[in-house]
């Protein structure tokens, strides 16, 4: 449903995203920079009012210039800081390049394998997203355009860290099978080193949305790994608190107790300054509110191909 918003006779372009059946939100689009379709999904880039450049896949916002660093620093750095000496990283998805960008900041990292199924997305982001150009050019990055599961299954491995930077599990989308117990148990776990860590973006984690996919993904991972660490943070362009789950093969791994010790670890291990993450933030994002803690404790759903969970909604650009 479009709504009319004229100002002095001028038509406005709005990015309208459906969050749930009775909830939509809209962002003013200053310029439509690109619109196309690959073999797998639609790809759009728009210049928005509040968030700068916004990348959309199948109509859903994936990344916004104004706050993408929040999502990507949280996706990458907790796992790489918790690992005692991460040298090899596998990224499932991540065609945007920002996840590789963050992983390559770690001095110990010698090789990053990034596998994204969509050549159009990879080429487009390398060309148009200035912040990630250096990552695509880094000789430590090995980009493979293929199915992430197939490539991980035949990869030499093992990997110190495996990162799931996948599109949201939406109905009809290409990625939901990579959130399943089968994938975690039979593909991810065997390819992790003995002290390896797997981390995945896990969808909305707000008080009204955490049971959509965040808590089922957590419960599914707990059926495979001895220790799973959930964490969450509000991301403005996602219109919600977002969730991540970090699964450990070695349950004894833990962060230093003092925030100052984590700050020292960041300074020692990472080139350059992080914009969002520091020791206190690492601690803070692991504290769940009562609603989410209860939902995590009570969750019983195991994510399988036959019994998936999907995030509702899609989006489109409307001229009004």
DOLO-962315 format. One record per residue: y, z, x of N, C-alpha, C in turn. Coordinates in steps of 0.1 Angstrom, whole numbers, plus 2048, in hexadecimal, padded with zeros to 3 digits. Each point is the difference from the previous one (the first is absolute). Last residue first. Layout:
YZXYZXYZX/...
END
This chain:
8527D18378058047F380F7FE800/7CE7F581D80F7FD7FF8058037F2/7D481481E8057FB7F480F7FD801/7CE80B81D80F7FF8018057F97F4/7D38218048057F280180F800801/7CE82180280E7FF8008047F17FF/7D68287F48037F48088107FF7FF/7D58277F180D7FA8028017F3808/7DE82E8028057F87F680C7F8805/7D581181C80D8037FD8067F77F6/7CA80D80580B7F780380E8067FD/7C780C80C80C8047F980B7F6804/7C77FA7FE80C80280780B8077F8/7CB7F57FF80880A7F980D803808/7E07E080E7FD8007F28098097F8/8037FE82F8047F27FB7FE8007F1/80B8308137F67F68038047F27FA/8118388088047F27FF7F57F6805/7FE8337EA7FD7F980C8037F17FE/8108317E67FD7F18007FE7FB80E/80D82E7F17F17FD8017FD7F1801/82B8298047FC7F28007F17FF802/81C8298027F87FD7F47FB7F27FF/81C8118247F58097FF7F67FC7F5/8297E98057F77FD80C7F48097FF/8228087E07F97F37FE7F77FC80B/81A8278057F68027F67F87F37FD/8247FF81E7F58088067F58017F5/8287EC7F27F87F78097F4807806/81E81A7E67FA7F57F77F77F7809/81A8228167F58057F87F97F67F8/8187EF82C8048087F67F48047F7/7FC7F58358007FA7F380580A7F6/8047F683880180A7F58007FA7F2/8027E882A7F28047FD80080B7F6/8287ED8127FA7F67F87F18047FC/81C81B81E8048007F37F87F77F7/7F98028307FB80C7F98037FF7F1/8117DF81B7F27FF8017FA80C7F8/82E8008077FC7F77F57F17FE800/81381A8228018077F37FC7F77F4/8017ED82C7F680B7FF8008077F2/8147D07FF80080980B7F680B7FD/8127CC7EB7F680A80380480980C/81B7DA7EF7FD8097F57F780C804/8107DC81E80B8027F77FE80B7F5/7EE7FA8367FC7FE7F280C8037F7/8027EF83580280B7F67FB7FC7F3/7EE7EF83380B7FF7F680080B7F7/7D27F981480C7FA80680B7FF7F5/7D68258048067F47F980C7FB807/7E482780D7F77F57FD8077F47FB/81682A80D7F77FC80B7F97F37FD/81D8147DF8087FC80C7F77FB80B/7EB8137DA8077F37FD8077FB80C/7EE82A8047F57F68008067F27FD/81D8257FD7FD7FE80E7F57F5801/80A80F7D580B7F98057FE7FC80F/7E181D7EC7FE7F27FB80C7F7805/80382D8097F57FB8087FD7F17FC/81F8197E88067FD80D7F57FA809/7F58127D58067F37FF8067FB80E/7D58217FD80E8007FF8067F2800/7D18078028058087F580F8007FF/7E07D681180580D8058078087F5/7DB7DE7EF80D7FF80680380E807/7CD7EF7FA80B8057F980D7FF807/7C57F680080D7FB80380B8067F7/7D08067FB80780A80880E7FC804/7DE7E57E88078097F780880B808/7F07CC8097FF80D80780980A7F8/7FE7D57EF7F28028047FD80D807/8287F47DB7FD80380E7F1800802/82A7EB7DD7F38058017FB80180F/82F7FD7DD7FB7FF80E7F2806801/8257EC7D97F58088037FB7FD80E/8307FC7DE7F77FA80A7F580A802/82B7F47D97F68088067F87F880B/8348047E37F57F88057F6808807/8298067D87FA80680C7F47F7804/8257E67E57F680B7FE7FE80780E/8187D67F88038077F47F680B7FD/8077E08267F38007F98028087F2/8237FD8217FE7F37FA7F37FE7F9/80C82B8158097FB7F57FD7F37FA/7DF8258158057F38058097FA7F5/7E783380D8087F87F78057F3807/7D381B80E80E8008038077F67F6/7CC81A8128087F87F780F802803/7C680880F80E8048028087F67F8/7C981380D8097F97F780F804804/7CF80181B80D8067FF8097F87F7/7C880A80B80A7F67FB80D8077FE/7CB80581880D8067FE8097F57FC/7D17F780780080F7FF80E8077FE/7EF7CE7EC80580680D80080F7FE/7F17E57DC7FB7F980B80380780D/80E80D7D37F17FE7FF7FA7F980C/82F8077FC7F980D8037F17FF7FE/81C7DB7F57FF80280F7F980D803/8087F77D37F67F68057FF80280F/8208197EA7F38057FD7F57F7805/82D7F38057FE80C8087F18057FE/80F7DC7E57FE7FC80E7FD80C809/80B8097D37F37FA8017FD7FB80F/82B8127F77F680A8007F27FA800/8257E27FE80180980C7F580A800/8077DF7DC7F87FC80B80080A80C/81180C7D37FD7F27FF7F67FB80B/81582D7FB7F27FE7FC7FC7F17FE/82D81180B7F780280B7F17FD7FD/82C7FE7E47F87F48057F580380A/82281F7EC7FB7F87F57F77F5803/81581C8217F980A7F77FB7F87F3/8037E482E8098097F87F98087F6/7F27DC8227FB80E80080A80A7F9/7F17C680880980B7FB7F980D800/7E97DE8228077FF7F380980B7FC/7E77FA82A7F78047F58088007F3/7FA7EF83980A8027F57F88027F3/7E780C82E8037F67F680C8047F7/7E180B83180B8047F78037F47F7/7D98168278047F67F680B8057F7/7EA80D8348078047F48027F37F8/7DD81482C8097F77F98068047F3/7E081182580C8087FC80A7F77F9/7D77EC80D7FC80D7FC80C8097FC/8087CC7FA7FB80880B7FD80E7FC/7FF7D77DD80980A8067F980780C/7EB7DF7E28097FA80A80A809806/7E080D7DC7F97FB80C8097FA80B/81580E7D77FA80B8087F87FC80C/8127DF7E080A8078087FA80A809/7E27E77E48087F780980A808808/7E28137DF7F77F68078087F780A/8148257E57F48058067F97F6809/8297F57E880280C8097F3804807/7FD7DE7DF8087FB80C80280B80A/7EA80B7D77F87F78088087FB80D/81781A7DF7F68088087F87F7809/82F7EB7F17F48057FA7F880980A/82A7E480280280E7FD7F48077FB/8057D080980180780D80580F7FE/7FB7E07DC7F280380680180780D/8287F07E87FA80C7FB7F2804806/8207D88097FE80B8097F880C7FA/8137D47EE7F67FD80A7FB80D807/8127FC7CA8057FE80E7F57FF80A/7FC8087CF8017F28048057FE80E/80E82D7EC7F57F87FA8027F1803/8118258238047FC7F37F57F67FA/80A82382B7F57FB7F88047FD7F2/8217FB82C7FB80A7F67F47FA7F9/8087EF8318077FF7F37FA80A7F6/7F980C8337FC7F67F780A8007F4/7F581582F80E7FD7FB7FE7F57F6/7E082481D8007F77F480E7FE7FB/7E980D83280B8027F77FE7F67F4/7E581A82D8007F57F680A8037F5/7F48128368078017F37FF7F37F8/7E880582880480E8008078037F2/7D87DB80880E80280080480E800/7D27E48148068077F580F801802/7F07D480180280E7FE7FA80880C/7FD7CF7EF7F980780A8028107FF/8027DF7D580880480B7F880880A/7F37EF7D37FB7F980C80880380D/80B8147D57F18018017FB7FA80D/82E7FC7F47FC80E8057F1801802/8107D87ED80480180E7FD80E806/7F87F77D27F77F880880480180F/81C8177E17F28058007F77F880A/82C7F07F880080C8087F2806801/80C7CB7F87FD80C7F87FE80C809/8207DB8147F28007FA7FF80C7F7/81F7EF82B8027FD7F17F27FE7FA/81481C82D7F67F87FB8027FE7F1/81A8138318017FD7F17F57F67FC/80D8248297F77F57FD7FF7FE7F1/82281B8277FC7FD7F27F77F47FF/8148108297F68097FC7FB7FD7F2/8257E98157F37FB8047F48097FD/8307F87E57FA80A8097F27FB804/81E7EC7DE8007FA80D7F980980B/80680E7D27F87F48007FF7F980E/81D8267FB7F28047FE7F67F3800/82F7FA8017FB80580D7F28047FF/8177F47D87FD7F48097FB80480D/80F81C7D97F27FF8047FD7F4809/82B80B7EB7FC80D8077F27FF805/8157DC7E780480180D7FB80C808/7EE7E07D880380F80180380380F/7F57D37F180B8047F880480F802/7DA7E681680D7F880080C8077FB/7D48147FF8047FE80E80D7F9801/7ED8047D580680D8058047FF80F/7EA7DB7EC80D8027F980780C806/7D47F580E80A7F780580E8037FB/7DC81A7EE80280280F80B7F7805/7F37F97D480780C80180380380F/7E57DB7F680E7FE7FB80880C802/7D280180A8087F980A80E7FF7FC/7DA8237EF80A7F67FB8097FB80B/7DD8248027FA7F47FA8097F47FD/8008278298067FE7F27FA7F37FB/7FB82482B7F97F67F98068007F2/8088138368068007F27F97F47F8/7FB8218307FA7F47F88058017F2/80F8158328028017F27FA7F37FA/80081D8327FC7F47F88028047F1/80C81E8247FE7F48087FD7F47F8/8198347FD7FA7F57F87FF7F4809/81682A80B7F28008047F97F47FA/82F80B7F87FE7FC80D7F17FE804/8197F97CF7F880A8087FC7FB80E/8177E57DE80980A8077F980A808/7EA7DF7E48037FC80D80A808807/7F48077D27F58048098037FC80F/8207F47DE80080F8037F4803809/8047D37F480C80480780080F803/7DF7EE7E47FD7FD80E80C804808/8068047D37F68098047FC7FE80F/81E7E27EB80680D8037F680A804/7F77D17F280380380E80580D803/7EF7E67D780E80180280480380E/7D27FF7F08067F380480F800802/7DB8237F580B8018098077F3804/7CA80B7F480D7FC7F980B80080A/7DD81C8127FB7F87F580C7FD7F7/7FB80F8368088007F47FA7F77F6/7F281C82F7FD7F57F78088027F4/8018128378048027F27FC7F37F8/7FA81E8337FC7F47F88038037F1/80A8218218027F48087FE7F37F8/80B83A7FC7FC7F37F98037F4809/7F88358058047F68097FD7F27FA/7FB82B7E880480580D8057F580A/8078027C97F67FB80A80480480E/81F8087DE7F58097FF7F47FC809/8267E47FC80480D8077F480A800/7FB7D77E98017FD80F80480D808/7FF8027D07F27FD8058017FE80F/8298067EA7F880C7FF7F27FE806/81F7DA7FD80180A80B7F980D7FF/8007D77E07FB7FE80D80080D809/8107FD7D17F37FA8017FA80080E/82C8107F97F68097FB7F27FA800/8257E580D7FE80B80A7F680A7FB/80B7DD7E37F87FB80B7FF80B80B/8198087D77F27FD7FD7F87FD80D/82E8068057FA80D7FB7F17FE7FE/81C7DB80B7FC80880C7FA80D7FB/8137E17E17F27FD8047FB80980C/82C7FD7E67F880C8017F27FD805/8257DF7FA80780D8017F780C803/7F07D27F880680180D80780E802/7D47F77E180F7FE7FF80780480D/7CB7F27E980880680B80F7FD7FE/7DE7F67DF7F780580B80880780B/8037F27C880780280C7F780680A/7F07DE7D980280F80380680280D/7F37D47ED80B8067F880280F802/7E17E481A7FC8007F280A8087F7/80F80982D7F37F97FF7FB8017F1/83280681D7F88027F57F37F8801/82E81681E7F47F78007F78047F4/83780780D7F48057F97F57F6800/83480D8197F57F67FE7F48087FA/82881C7F88007F680A7F57F67FC/80C8277E57F680180A7FF7F580B/8208067D77FE80D8077F780080C/80A7D57E980C8088027FD80D807/7E27D580B8038087F480D808803/7E37D180F80A8098058058097F4/7CE7E880780D8007F9809809808/7CD7E480180A80980880D7FF7F9/7C87F57F480E7FF7FE808809809/7CB7E97F280880780A80F7FD7FE/7CB8007E680D7FB80180880880A/7CA7F780480A8087F980E7F9801/7D67EE8127FB80D7FC80A8077F7/8057D58177F37FF7F97FC80D7F9/8347FA8067F57FD8097F37FE7F8/8377FC7F47F38047FC7F67FC80A/83A80A7FA7F57F78027F38067FC/8398078097F68027F67F57F5802/8308198187F47F88017F88037F4/82D8108047FE7FA80D7F47F7801/8248147DB7F27FD8017FD7F880C/82A8247F47FC7F28047F0800800/8178267EE80C7F88057FD7F2803/7EA8257DD7FD7F780B80C7F8804/7F48327E68087F48007FD7F880D/7DD81F7E580880080C8097F3800/7DF8217DB8067F380480A80280C/7D28167E180C8038078057F3806/7DD8167D68037F580A80D805807/7D78137DB80A80380A8027F4809/7DE8067DD80D8047F980B80380A/7D47F380F8027F77F480D8037F9/80080A8337F58027F78047F97F3/8187F48267F980C8067F48047F7/81D7D18087FA8087F67F880B807/82D7E38107F28038037FB80A7F5/82A7DA80D7FB8097F67F1803803/8307EA8167F28028037FB80B7F7/82B7DF7F87FA80D8017F27FF804/8337E37FE7F27FF8027FA80E802/82E7EC7E47FA80980B7F17FD801/82F7E47ED7F28047FE7FC80880C/8337FA7EC7F77FE80B7F28047FC/82B8067E77F97F37FE7F67FC80B/81782B7FF80A7F58017FA7F2800/7DB81F7FF80D8068048097F5803/7CD80C7E680A7F680480D808805/7CB8077F180A80880780A7F6806/7D18057DD80C7F980480A809807/7C78007FF80C8067F980C7FA806/7C77F57FB80D80080780B8077F8/7C780380380C8007F780C800809/
END
